Amino acid sequence: MDTHFNFYELKALDRLPSPSGTALAIMRLVQSSETSAAQIAHLVQTDPALTGRILRFANSAALGARRPIVNVADAVAMIGMSAVRNFALSLSLINTQTQNHCRNFDYAAFWADSLLLAVTCTAITARERAVPPEEAFTLGLLADIGRLALATAWPEDYSQCLQEAGNQPLKSLERNQFAIDHDALTLLLLDDWGLPSVFLDALKLSTTSNINQTTRTGRCARQLVFARQFRRYCLTEDREGLLPSLALESENHGFQIDTLTAFADDILTQWHDWGELLDIKTPRQAPQDTHKKPPAKTTQSHCHTLDIMLIEDDSTLPEELSAQLSASGHTVTTCMDGESALRQALSHPPQLIVIDWQMHGMERLTFCHTLRAFAQGKSIYLIMLTDDTREDSLIDAFAAGVDDYVIKPVSIRVLLARISAGQRITALHQDLRREHQAGEQAAAALAKANRKLRQMAHTDVLTGLPNRRYGLLRLEKEWTASLRSRQPLSLFLLDLDYFKAINDSLGHDTGDDVLIYFANTLQASIRSGDVACRLGGEEFFVIAPNTDKAQALLLAERIRNAVEIHQPEQWQLPRPLTVSIGGTASQHGKPDWRKLMSLADEALYAVKNGSRNGVKIV
């Protein structure tokens, strides 16, 4: 289960959700304590949409500005760099990830739901600060981004998973179909985007049942769990039904039962305000689940019809031409100026545009160059209406991206003939796109089969952890990386104490169940960058990158303590379940990865020969 290889293979499809370059740059700048508001403002100004939203927010009633804010630097200073980061991240993801390619995935509901979780996380962390509230917004917004990633990368396959999710757990369907589930993919994406490790660890921990609230990561994970629970409370019409379970959890976060309703109403108000700022629909009723029923099939044929845009400020021609084109089954949109036409063409690309070369609102060559500069504008067939027959003018028009032209005054019959010729070109484009999509689907199916084969070869069937083969390959890989980066690398060997007694007294089936229970406890106790593997039998090992001996001791003790505290109650074990751990660390590549295994084994042997249920780091 080579997650790094799988992830970058998935990125190569170029359909994963990803923040814009500006958003990523702002995120990284905000994480640095040396960044100034002027640097952030300079970056913001490179994105006109982001600039407009930030100025709009700075001048909103919520901030109560005493005078109009017209300068980006003033706006950044007023609302704070973290809020700017949230705007940049939200806008860049939302604006590019709203296409309904996955028919059973409700994109609008997904963003409304994610925004509500972001607002809820912010409000909760403002009361009990585990992480800064502004950063909690980011965590809440992206906590389920793996679901969007699967819907984006494999829309057809994921739509099928969503349709079957009523009968089987969704995450199980995802793992069977893609060799990864949305929670694991979320962690990979956030790590790739450079979010802090405390976010990754907390997000991972929040999906488990064993959360230790004494650590910062544990508190953050518990807040995230509570935020999800509170989000359901905010949206349900039956708040009384959810109140008992919510009240029990809310006491751990300093809430009184009589304040929950007012707190929920305040969160909903903030949710609607943020939705207006980010152009996210936040309905007064609960958003529907993000996997929806498939739409009814239609029988409409698109083989011989086009989506056509007419750009003409002479109202007579568009009306006559539009009527004839509509009668032929084409869908026609009319725009009266270049600026509105360009916005419409880039947001909802037509297949063919008829443009008057004397249009108002934008220089004609600028329109063509701008249209062709965007991916969605490259394949649009462009017919020009002009009364300028000079050779240089026509050459300039074709150089700017025009495909054909008709001399004014326009003959409707000639123009319809030109459109018919363009129709043949657009049909060829459609055929090429279908062939390309078929090739992509075949490649994706092959990649998915290869991923499943690799997963089967590298996964322990019983526990679901990586197996010995994968673990040794990964250890060598991490050792090579530590040698290159000159960072420490630690390794632990773990052995369940008195495991033979469990098999002898309760049978091997129960012994297998205990191994699965231990594997889950181990996985929940390690950090997001650590790798836990099964060596064989009751032996496991953990690879801990960027971890020296002192940190290794703390991590090993955390694992040992988690096993000792969280005893399985479903079996009458002959004695409490405990684990012995032996470990070592490599610094600057010494010792090598083979010697690490040998030293860790010696340390484990020493613990097993002693009192057991202990840790030894050499």
Residue pairs with C-beta under 8 A, 6 or more apart in sequence:
1 179
1 454
1 455
1 458
1 459
1 466
1 470
2 454
2 458
2 470
3 180
3 184
3 188
5 454
6 179
6 180
6 451
6 454
7 185
7 188
7 192
9 447
9 451
10 16
10 149
10 153
11 192
13 153
13 440
13 444
15 152
15 153
16 149
16 152
16 153
16 189
17 93
17 96
17 97
17 145
17 148
17 149
17 152
17 189
18 93
18 96
18 193
19 27
19 88
19 89
19 92
19 93
19 193
20 47
20 88
20 92
20 96
22 43
22 44
22 46
22 47
22 50
22 88
22 92
23 88
23 89
23 91
23 92
23 93
24 193
24 194
25 43
26 40
26 43
26 44
26 84
26 85
26 88
26 89
27 85
27 88
27 89
27 193
27 194
27 195
28 194
29 35
29 39
29 40
29 43
29 81
30 40
30 81
30 82
30 84
30 85
31 194
31 196
35 81
37 73
37 76
37 77
37 81
38 73
40 76
40 81
40 84
41 72
41 73
41 75
41 76
44 50
44 51
44 54
44 72
44 76
44 84
44 88
45 51
45 72
47 88
49 91
49 95
50 87
50 88
50 91
50 92
51 72
53 87
53 91
53 277
53 278
54 72
54 75
54 76
54 79
54 84
54 87
55 69
55 70
55 72
55 75
56 277
57 63
57 75
57 79
57 83
57 87
57 277
58 65
58 69
58 74
58 75
58 78
58 79
59 65
59 68
59 69
60 277
62 273
63 78
63 79
65 78
69 75
69 78
76 84
80 134
82 132
82 134
82 135
82 137
83 134
85 134
85 138
86 118
86 134
86 137
86 138
86 141
87 277
87 278
89 138
89 141
89 142
90 115
90 141
90 278
91 278
93 145
94 111
94 278
94 279
94 280
97 107
97 148
97 152
98 107
98 108
98 111
99 107
100 107
101 151
101 152
101 155
102 151
102 152
102 155
102 156
102 158
102 159
102 162
103 155
103 159
103 294
103 295
104 158
104 159
104 160
104 162
104 163
104 291
104 292
104 293
104 294
105 147
105 148
105 151
105 155
105 158
105 159
105 162
105 290
105 291
105 292
106 287
106 288
106 289
106 290
106 291
106 292
107 148
107 151
107 290
108 280
108 281
108 287
109 287
109 288
109 289
109 290
109 292
110 144
110 147
110 148
110 290
111 280
112 275
112 280
112 281
112 282
112 283
112 287
113 144
113 231
113 287
113 290
114 140
114 141
114 142
114 143
114 144
114 145
115 141
115 271
115 274
115 275
115 278
115 280
115 282
116 231
116 234
116 235
116 267
116 271
116 282
116 287
117 140
117 141
117 143
117 144
117 227
117 228
117 231
118 136
118 137
118 138
118 139
118 140
118 141
118 274
119 137
119 140
119 267
119 270
119 271
119 274
120 140
120 227
120 230
120 231
120 234
120 267
121 136
121 137
121 139
121 140
121 223
121 224
121 227
122 133
122 134
122 136
122 137
122 140
123 133
123 263
123 266
123 267
123 270
124 136
124 223
124 226
124 227
124 230
124 253
125 131
125 132
125 133
125 136
125 220
125 223
126 133
127 253
127 254
128 219
128 223
128 253
128 254
130 216
130 219
130 220
130 223
131 139
131 198
131 199
131 202
131 216
131 220
135 196
135 199
136 223
138 195
138 199
139 195
139 199
139 202
139 203
139 220
139 224
140 224
140 227
142 186
142 189
142 190
142 195
143 186
143 203
143 224
144 182
144 186
145 186
145 189
145 190
146 181
146 182
146 183
146 184
146 185
146 186
146 187
146 188
146 189
147 182
147 186
147 290
149 182
149 185
149 186
149 189
150 158
150 161
150 174
150 178
150 182
150 185
151 158
151 159
153 444
154 177
154 178
154 444
154 448
156 441
157 177
157 178
157 444
157 448
158 174
158 177
159 294
160 177
161 170
161 173
161 174
161 177
162 170
162 291
162 292
163 291
163 294
164 173
165 173
165 291
170 182
170 291
171 181
171 182
171 183
172 181
174 180
174 181
174 182
175 181
177 448
178 448
178 451
179 448
179 451
179 452
179 454
179 455
180 451
183 203
183 204
183 207
186 203
187 200
187 203
187 204
187 528
190 199
190 200
190 203
191 200
191 528
191 529
197 527
197 528
197 529
198 216
198 217
198 220
199 220
200 528
200 529
201 217
201 221
201 527
201 528
202 217
202 218
202 220
202 221
202 224
203 221
203 224
204 528
205 211
205 217
205 218
205 221
205 524
206 221
206 222
206 224
206 225
206 228
208 520
208 523
208 524
209 524
210 521
210 524
210 525
210 562
210 566
211 218
211 221
211 222
211 225
212 218
212 562
213 219
213 222
213 252
222 252
222 253
223 253
225 249
226 249
226 250
226 252
226 253
229 242
229 245
229 246
229 249
230 246
230 250
230 264
230 267
232 242
233 239
233 242
233 243
233 246
233 260
233 264
234 264
234 267
234 268
234 271
235 285
235 286
235 287
236 242
236 286
237 285
237 286
239 261
239 264
243 257
243 260
246 260
247 257
247 260
250 257
250 260
255 263
271 282
272 282
274 280
274 282
275 281
275 282
276 282
303 427
304 329
304 423
305 328
305 329
305 330
305 331
306 330
306 331
306 350
306 351
306 352
306 419
306 422
306 423
306 426
307 330
307 331
307 333
307 349
307 350
307 351
307 352
308 325
308 330
308 331
308 332
308 333
308 350
308 351
308 352
308 353
308 354
308 419
309 332
309 333
309 334
309 335
309 341
309 344
309 345
309 350
309 352
309 353
309 354
310 318
310 321
310 322
310 332
310 333
310 334
310 335
310 353
310 354
311 334
311 335
311 336
311 337
311 338
311 341
311 353
311 354
311 355
311 356
311 359
312 318
312 334
312 336
312 354
312 355
312 356
312 359
312 385
313 336
313 337
313 356
313 358
313 359
313 360
314 356
317 410
318 334
320 412
321 332
321 354
321 412
321 415
322 332
322 334
324 412
324 416
325 332
325 416
325 419
326 332
333 344
333 350
335 341
335 344
336 360
336 361
337 359
337 360
337 361
337 362
338 359
338 360
338 361
338 362
338 363
338 364
338 366
338 367
339 361
339 362
340 361
341 353
341 355
341 359
341 367
342 362
342 367
342 370
342 371
345 353
345 371
345 376
345 377
345 380
346 371
346 374
346 376
346 377
349 376
349 377
349 380
350 380
351 380
351 381
351 426
351 429
352 380
352 381
352 382
352 383
352 419
352 422
352 423
352 426
353 371
353 380
353 381
353 382
353 383
354 383
354 385
354 415
354 419
355 364
355 367
355 382
355 383
355 384
355 385
356 385
356 386
357 364
357 384
357 385
357 386
357 387
357 388
357 397
358 364
358 386
358 387
359 367
364 397
364 400
365 396
365 397
365 400
368 382
368 397
368 400
368 401
368 402
369 400
369 401
370 377
371 377
371 380
371 382
371 401
372 378
372 400
372 401
379 426
379 429
381 403
381 404
381 422
381 425
381 426
382 401
382 402
382 403
382 404
383 402
383 403
383 404
383 405
383 406
383 415
383 418
383 419
383 422
384 397
384 402
384 404
384 405
384 406
385 405
385 406
385 408
385 410
385 415
386 393
386 394
386 397
386 405
386 406
386 407
386 408
387 407
387 408
387 409
388 394
389 407
394 405
397 405
403 422
403 425
404 418
404 421
404 422
406 414
406 415
406 418
457 469
457 470
458 466
458 467
458 469
458 470
459 465
459 466
459 467
459 470
460 466
460 467
460 533
460 534
462 512
462 515
462 516
462 534
463 515
463 516
463 519
463 534
464 516
464 519
465 519
465 522
465 523
465 532
465 533
465 534
465 540
466 474
466 531
466 532
466 533
466 534
467 533
467 534
468 533
468 534
468 535
468 536
470 533
471 531
471 533
471 534
471 535
471 541
471 543
474 531
474 533
474 543
475 491
475 543
475 593
475 596
475 597
476 593
478 489
478 531
478 543
478 545
478 593
479 489
479 586
479 589
479 592
479 593
479 596
481 487
481 545
482 488
482 489
482 545
482 546
482 586
482 589
483 588
483 589
486 588
487 545
487 546
488 546
488 547
488 548
488 549
488 585
488 586
488 587
489 543
489 544
489 545
489 546
489 547
489 585
489 586
489 596
490 543
490 544
490 547
490 548
490 549
490 551
490 552
490 555
490 583
490 584
490 585
490 586
490 617
491 541
491 542
491 543
491 544
491 583
491 584
491 585
491 586
491 596
491 597
491 600
492 541
492 542
492 544
492 552
492 555
492 556
492 559
492 581
492 582
492 583
492 600
493 535
493 539
493 540
493 541
493 581
493 582
493 583
493 597
493 600
493 601
493 603
493 604
494 522
494 539
494 540
494 541
494 542
494 559
494 579
494 580
494 581
494 604
495 538
495 539
495 540
495 579
495 580
495 604
495 608
496 514
496 515
496 518
496 538
496 577
496 578
496 579
497 577
497 578
497 579
497 580
497 608
497 612
497 613
498 574
498 575
498 612
499 511
499 514
499 537
499 538
501 574
501 575
502 510
502 511
502 514
502 573
502 574
503 510
503 511
505 574
506 571
506 572
506 573
506 574
510 571
513 571
514 568
514 571
514 573
514 577
515 534
515 538
517 568
517 577
518 540
518 563
518 577
518 579
519 532
519 534
519 540
521 562
521 563
521 566
522 532
522 540
522 542
522 559
522 563
523 532
524 562
525 558
525 559
525 562
525 563
526 532
526 542
526 544
526 555
526 559
527 544
527 555
529 544
529 545
529 546
530 542
530 543
530 544
530 545
530 555
531 542
531 543
532 540
532 541
532 542
533 540
533 541
533 542
533 543
534 540
535 541
541 600
542 555
542 559
544 551
544 552
544 555
547 555
547 585
548 585
548 587
549 584
549 585
549 617
552 583
552 584
552 585
552 617
553 583
553 615
553 617
556 581
556 583
556 615
556 617
557 615
559 579
559 581
560 578
560 579
560 581
560 613
560 614
560 615
563 577
563 578
563 579
564 576
564 577
564 578
564 613
567 573
567 576
567 577
568 577
578 612
578 613
579 613
580 604
580 607
580 608
580 612
580 613
580 614
581 604
581 607
581 614
581 615
581 616
582 600
582 601
582 602
582 603
582 604
582 605
582 606
582 607
582 615
582 616
582 617
582 618
583 600
583 603
583 615
583 616
583 617
583 618
584 591
584 596
584 599
584 600
584 603
584 617
584 618
585 617
586 592
586 593
586 596
591 599
599 618
600 618
602 618
603 616
603 617
603 618
604 616
606 616
607 614
607 615
607 616
